[in-house]
Amino acid sequence: MQFTSEQRLDDAVLEREFTLGDIPGILWTPASAPAPAPLILLGPPPLGLRTAYPRLAARARHAAADGFATATIELPGSGDRPRLPAAERARADLRRAMEAGEPVSDEIIDALVLPLVDKAVPEWRAALDALLALPEIGGPVGYSGGVISIGVRLAVVEPRISAAVLFAGSFVPRAMFEEARQVTIPLHVLLQWDDAGNDRQAALDLFDAFGSKEKTLNANMGGHTGVPQFAGDAAARFFTRHLK
């Protein structure tokens, strides 16, 4: 891990950009909390870190106020990273199906999501290795947001993640439902009821499939980016309960 820049946000949060090999990322640490701080991994949407930065930085500020460090990395095929040809073709097929008002096939969803999960999860685990080696970062570790299938896979294969807040706002391959049954960590799932790009029933079925003994579904009216403040506050309290 190599840090490439740093700045302070409101004198309360230290923001440092880094690279892990050829993968860009951002680490936010609270300026006043005693080290080492517990860590929350912020899963970005597949829009690129530059586009998603305002939302990610806002989440990082809120987490820092509760004493958490947060970090994120650029997804494969996003931002300035090389495009994934198969995913680009699947994305074009997805646009055509949605513009035509046709159902999105399992084949399109699999081609769009599964290769991303297979590539992104090892990168997240490598990033976690590097982050936990820093003296200012400690466990336990949580995962929040991003592509829900990546969160599901990480919850299954990464024992250092103790709890997760998952956003039900992306297509889910059928294969992920079987993986969801293997998830046992505490979960807090956010669902926007009117999210036009999300299959609501699939989100409910996925929640039902999770094997966790503690799992909460927080469903609210509104579109994809309209998560109400009180729902975000509930997610923050969930992490405080399980990571501190």
Secondary structure, DSSP 8 states (H G I E B T S, - for coil): -EEEEEEEETTTEEEEEEEETTEEEEEEEESSS-SSEEEEEE---TT-HHHHHHHHHHHHHHHHHTT-EEEEE--TTSTTS---HHHHHHHHHHHHHHHTT----HHHHHHHHHHHHHHHHHHHHHHHHHHHTSTTEEEEEEEESS-HHHHHHHHHH-TTEEEEEEE--S---THHHHHHTT--S-EEEEEETT-TTS-HHHHHHHHHH---SSEEEEEESS-TT---HHHHHHHHHHHHHHH-
